[in-house]
């Protein structure tokens, strides 16, 4: 394959992800407050058909996990660029009857023969745009195992019934959602790959545009008949490996043994305090829970409740706290089966106060470094390296009739994943979430590739409890490493600024990932670019689509919020 072709491919992949895929300004909610209020149960997700599938399960007395299976399977059809059974996810569940909060890790894993130099060529990191569509980017999918494990432990309705809505929709088809059609038309890289060209582009250009996926329907029928394990052993697994072996370029080392040996891991949720609330989220290998809790722990030392949401001074504080938290994230977080992540030390109140003391309310720090909890808040010789993050993923929030709360964030990583389909579903490119550099400051990188290792994630499902221990809020988002910033601003909006969940979700986005401040294009925050630059920040205006979906308990009712940047809604009975 010629260098010219590869260079052109890289440019198309990069440019394909930079177009205005979504509206640049979040629209007001499409729902009235009464339409997104309920007394018994509620679902908030990125498409009405997925929400309705979940609500029908809850009307039949299903558990929140049952609803999550139905919702996520529908999203895998109708929101295929973001999520699906070719990817993985994290599930957070709180059951008030037993006062227990559980966390299930369905993150993808690297093949058992993977090495730290996976994304290097002659000692040089491979360009991300070339790594994404390579079979080396594809990890063992964990979503089916995750949903199957959670259903086996908590579900009430038969597994096969929960897949029926997705099977019927994929078989008969639906009018193509406008956002999906725009995503397809704006991503020129899809033209280069037969799978995406034949499935996505061909349907987007039909008249009228129609979305149908009989191959996916057939795969889901197999899973409905034989159970979740059928994804990892037998014909489905064999065809996954075969598809990777028949790649355009690159090599695959993912085997049938890798698929058959995949395991969901139940971990203790990562919980921390913020003012009078307790927040429980995702532990490593996700960095989402830790980074959000660190940023909040730093911000607790500033009077955010008394500060307006839309001033440079307020955004400056949130940005600086985010920078400090991201520096620690990048330095410490990896798969806990391979590296020791000092989670509790990083959340220690004294350490976070020391980190907060580094912030000058009048001036941005010239540089930000990680700290050493219990030793010093600033590691002078450490290098703070920002790494690229994707922009895909989907999140659902559910409350069932018994008050069980569920937050599920699932993903295939980049929109359209590895640009490969197998049996109707998109294969993930999650292994590009590993660091392409095996070392950091002369030591093994905590997020270096390893055999059977789970790459660091930014997914941040959260459940918030009030001072009495009662559930207050369930929330999460899409958006790659921007997820952390999206969830952070929504939590601040609800908990500090007493906003309605919908108002907080619709707040214009400001994200700081250690790469400079990003302000959401087409919003009032654009006017703050110069004031923030005068405070010493690097500032860019970017098109950002979050995908926040949340539910709060307020005034003896459930009240939902759905990101107006997407096609979804929050609804219940």
MIVO-485090 format. One record per residue (C-alpha): z, x, y. Coordinates in steps of 0.05 Angstrom, whole numbers, plus 32768, in hexadecimal, padded with zeros to 4 digits. Each point is the difference from the previous one (the first is absolute). Layout:
<sites>
ZXY/...
</sites>
This chain:
<sites>
800080008000/7FEB801D8043/803080158036/7FD77FD68031/800B7FC27FD7/804B800D7FFA/8005800C804B/7FDC7FBF800E/802C7FDD7FCE/803F801A8022/7FE77FE98044/7FEF7FBB7FE6/80447FF97FDF/80248016803F/7FD67FD6802E/80047FC57FD1/804B7FFD800A/7FFE8006804B/7FD97FC38015/80207FC2801F/800B7FDF7FBD/80307FCD801C/800C7FDC8042/801E80328031/80337FCF801B/80317FD87FD6/7FF67FB6800A/80387FCD8009/80197FE17FC0/7FD27FCD7FE1/803D7FD77FEC/80337FD88025/804980107FF5/80087FC17FD5/7FC580157FD4/802280427FF0/80457FE37FF5/801D7FE87FBE/80427FEC7FE1/7FF580127FB6/7FCE80387FF6/7FC980278024/7FC780327FF6/7FE1802D8034/7FC180267FED/7FBC80178019/7FD57FC57FEB/800D7FB47FFC/7FE57FFB7FB8/803280347FEA/80387FDC8024/7FED7FBE7FE0/8000801F7FBB/80478019800B/80187FBE801C/7FE57FD97FC5/8028802E7FD2/803F7FF48029/7FF57FB57FFF/800280037FB4/804380238003/7FE780467FF8/8028803E8013/7FEB802A803B/7FE580337FCE/7FD47FCA7FE1/7FE47FF08045/7FF5804A800E/7FD580077FC1/7FD47FC58015/7FFB80168048/7FEF80487FF1/7FCC7FF07FCC/7FDC7FD38033/800480378034/7FE180307FCE/7FC37FD48001/7FFC7FEA8048/801E803E8021/7FE280327FD0/7FF780388033/804C80038008/80217FF07FBE/7FF47FED7FB8/800F80117FB8/7FDE80438008/803A8016802D/804B80018003/803B7FE88029/804A7FF9800D/80287FC07FF5/80437FF18021/80277FC47FE7/80437FE28015/80217FCA7FD6/803A7FE08025/801D7FDF7FC2/801380447FE5/800380238043/7FD180357FE5/7FC580238021/7FCF80237FD3/7FC5802F800C/7FC6800A7FD1/7FD2803C8007/7FB97FF27FEA/7FE2803C8024/7FC380227FE2/800A80427FDA/7FD7803F7FFB/7FE180127FBC/802D80297FD3/7FD3803C8008/7FFE7FFE804C/800F80408026/8016800E8048/7FBA801B8012/7FDF7FBE7FEE/7FE17FF78045/7FEF8048800F/7FBF80267FF7/8004804C8002/80457FFA8020/7FE77FD28037/80167FB68005/7FC87FD07FF0/7FEB7FD3803A/80227FBD7FFA/7FBE7FDB8006/7FE680247FC2/80417FF87FD9/80067FB58009/7FC37FEB7FD5/800D80367FCC/801C7FED7FBB/80368034800F/801C7FD08033/800D7FC87FCD/80477FFA7FE7/80187FD77FC5/80047FB9801D/80477FE38000/7FF97FBA801C/7FF47FDB7FBF/803B80237FDF/802B7FF2803E/7FF17FB68001/80077FFC7FB5/804480228000/801B7FD68038/7FE67FC17FDF/801F80127FBD/804380098021/80007FC78033/7FC57FD17FF4/80067FB97FE9/7FB97FE77FFA/7FCF801A7FCC/7FDB803F8014/7FBC7FE47FEE/80097FC4802E/800F802E803B/7FBC80217FFA/7FD87FBF7FFE/7FF77FF7804C/7FE280458007/7FD47FF67FC2/7FE47FBE801A/7FF3801B8046/7FDF803F7FE7/7FD47FD87FD0/7FE97FC98030/800280298040/80127FF08047/7FDF80078044/800880488013/803B80088031/7FE580168045/802F803C8002/7FE980187FBC/7FB77FF88014/800C8028803F/802580377FD9/7FC480057FD2/7FCB80018036/80268033802A/800C80327FC8/7FBE80257FF8/801C802B7FC7/7FFB7FC47FD2/7FB580087FFF/800680447FDD/80227FE67FC1/7FDF7FD27FCE/80417FDA7FF0/80107FEE8048/7FB87FF68012/7FF37FCE7FC8/80427FDB8003/801680008049/7FC2800B802A/7FD37FD37FD7/80307FC58005/800D800C804A/7FB57FFC800E/7FF47FC17FD7/7FF07FC08025/80337FE48008/802F803B7FF2/80247FEF7FBF/803680267FDA/80017FFB7FB4/8018802F7FC9/7FF47FE77FB9/800F80467FE5/80457FFD801E/800A7FBA7FE5/7FEF801A7FBA/803280398007/80367FD28017/7FF37FD27FC5/800D803A7FD2/8042800F8025/80127FB67FFD/7FF47FFD7FB5/801C80437FEA/8034800F8036/800880398032/800080377FCA/7FB67FF07FF3/7FF080248041/801B80427FE5/7FE97FFE7FB8/7FBF7FE97FE1/7FBE7FEC801F/80167FFC8049/801F80467FFF/7FC3801C7FDB/7FD17FE58034/8029801D8039/7FFB80457FE2/7FB67FF67FF1/7FF37FED8048/8022803E801A/7FD8802C7FCF/7FBF7FE2801B/800C80158047/7FCF80178036/802380438007/8044801F7FF4/802680017FC0/80357FD47FE0/803C80137FD6/801D7FBA7FFB/80077FEE7FB7/80127FC67FD3/804280227FF4/800E7FFF804C/7FF47FB58001/80277FF17FC0/803D80288017/80067FE08045/80467FE5800F/801D7FD68039/8040801E801B/803A7FD78019/802480248038/803B7FF1802C/7FE87FE38042/800B802D803C/80317FDD802E/801B80128044/80237FE3803D/7FE27FF08044/80307FE38032/801F7FC37FDC/7FC97FFA7FCB/7FF5801F7FBC/7FB880107FEF/7FE7800D7FB9/7FBC801F7FF4/7FD6802E7FD5/801D80437FE8/7FD7803D7FEF/7FC9800A7FEB/7FF47FD2803B/8013801E8043/7FFE7FBB8020/80487FEC7FF7/801D80438012/7FD5800B803E/800C7FBB801C/804B80067FF4/800280458020/7FDA7FE8803E/802F7FC48007/803D802D7FF6/7FE8802C8039/7FF07FC5802C/80447FE17FF5/801980338033/7FD67FE18037/80067FBC8022/7FC17FE17FE4/801A7FB88002/80058007804B/7FBB801F800A/7FBE7FDB8009/7FCF80047FC6/7FC48014802B/8015803C802A/7FEF80497FF9/804A80117FFE/800C7FD37FC4/7FC280187FDA/801380488010/80437FF97FDC/7FE07FDE7FC3/7FCA80357FFE/8031803A8003/802C7FE17FC9/7FC27FF67FD6/7FEA8048800A/8043801B7FEA/80017FD27FC3/7FB880137FED/8011804A8004/80377FF67FCD/7FD37FD47FD6/7FC980337FFC/803180387FF0/802A7FE07FCA/7FE17FC37FDF/7FDD80017FBD/80077FE37FBA/804A80047FF0/7FEF80117FB7/7FE48042801A/802680108041/80467FF58019/7FFC7FD3803D/804280038028/7FFC7FB68011/80497FF28010/800680408028/7FC37FED8029/80207FBD800F/8045801D8010/80197FE28041/80158044801D/7FBC801E7FF0/7FDA7FC68020/802C8006803E/7FEF804A8004/7FB67FEE7FFB/80087FCB8035/80208034802E/7FBF80277FFE/7FDC7FC78025/7FF78006804B/7FF67FBA801D/7FD6801E8038/7FD480307FD9/7FDD80057FBD/8014803B7FD4/7FCC80378002/800380047FB5/80277FE07FC9/801C80217FC2/80277FE77FC3/804A80097FFC/803180177FCB/80357FCA7FF5/8046801C8001/7FE78042801B/7FD77FF7803F/7FD67FCA801F/7FC4802E800E/7FE080327FD0/7FE28032802F/7FD280227FCE/7FE77FC27FDD/7FBB7FE7800D/7FF97FB68011/7FBD7FEC7FE2/7FE27FBB8009/7FD47FEA7FC7/7FC97FCB8002/80117FBB7FE7/7FD67FC67FE9/7FF97FBC801E/7FFC7FD17FC5/80347FD87FD8/80197FB87FFF/80467FE28005/801D7FBD7FEA/80457FE2800F/801B7FC77FD6/803F7FD67FFD/80077FCF7FC6/80287FC07FF8/803F80257FEB/7FFE802F803B/7FE6803C7FD9/7FDD802E8031/7FC5802C7FED/7FD880348026/7FC4801E7FDD/7FD380358020/7FC480127FD5/7FC4802D800D/7FC280247FE7/800B8031803A/7FC38006802D/7FD97FC0800E/7FD07FF97FC4/802880357FDA/7FD880357FDC/7FBF7FD8800A/7FFF7FF57FB5/80087FBE7FDA/80127FF67FB8/7FFC7FBB7FE0/80007FDE8043/803A80248021/8000803A8032/801E80417FE8/80348020802D/7FFC80438024/804C80068003/800380487FEA/7FE580148045/80457FEE8018/801780427FE3/8000803D802C/7FBF80287FFA/8029803F800E/802D80127FC5/80318028802B/802A7FF2803E/802480398025/7FF6802D7FC4/801E7FCE7FCF/7FE17FCC7FD2/7FED7FC38029/802D7FC57FEE/7FC17FD47FFE/7FD480317FDA/7FD87FE47FC6/802480057FBD/7FF57FE67FB8/80167FB87FFC/801A80048048/7FFF7FC58031/7FE4800F8044/80297FF5803F/7FF57FBB801E/800E7FE08043/80087FB97FE6/803D7FE0801E/80157FBC7FE4/80447FED801D/80357FCB7FF8/80347FFA8038/80467FE47FF8/802F7FE98037/80488016800A/80197FCE7FCC/7FCE80197FCC/7FD27FC38005/7FB5800C8000/7FE27FFF8045/7FB9801A7FF9/7FCB80187FCE/7FC68029801C/7FCA80347FF1/7FBA80158016/7FBE80207FF0/7FE4803B8026/800780427FDB/8032802F8021/7FFF7FD1803D/80277FCF7FD5/804080228016/7FF37FF58049/7FE97FB87FF6/803F7FED7FD9/802C80268031/7FE77FDB803E/80077FBD7FDC/8047800E7FEB/801280148047/7FDE7FC2801A/80297FD17FD5/804280257FFC/8005801F8046/7FD57FD2802B/80107FBE7FDE/7FB77FF07FF6/7FE57FCC7FD1/7FE380227FC2/7FB97FEB8015/800A801C8046/801980427FE4/7FC680067FD0/7FCE7FF28037/801E8035802F/7FCB80338012/8005803D7FD4/801980458015/800280337FC9/801680498001/7FF680267FBE/80098046801B/7FB87FFF8017/80097FE38046/800C7FB98017/7FCD7FCC7FEB/7FFB7FC1802A/7FDE7FC27FE6/7FBD7FF68021/7FF37FC08026/80497FF4800F/802C8006803D/801B80427FE5/7FC080228016/801D7FFF8047/8039802D7FE8/7FD380397FEB/800680268042/804C7FF58009/800B80197FB9/7FD4803D800C/8028800F803E/803E80017FD4/7FDE80377FD7/7FE17FD87FC7/7FBC80087FE2/7FE47FB98001/7FC47FDF7FDF/7FE97FB88002/7FEC7FEA7FBA/7FE97FC27FDC/80397FEF7FD1/80087FC87FCE/80467FFB7FE4/80057FC67FCF/804A7FEF8009/801A7FC47FD9/80497FEB8005/80317FC77FF8/80437FF78024/803C7FD27FF5/80137FE08042/80227FBF8012/80057FEA7FB7/7FB580067FF5/7FCE80337FE8/7FD080148037/7FC380297FEF/7FD2802F8025/7FBA80177FEF/7FD980378022/7FCD7FDF802F/7FD4803E7FF7/7FF07FE77FB9/7FEC7FBE7FE1/80437FEF7FE2/80387FCF800E/80487FEF7FEF/800C7FBD7FE0/80347FDC7FD6/80217FBE7FEE/
</sites>
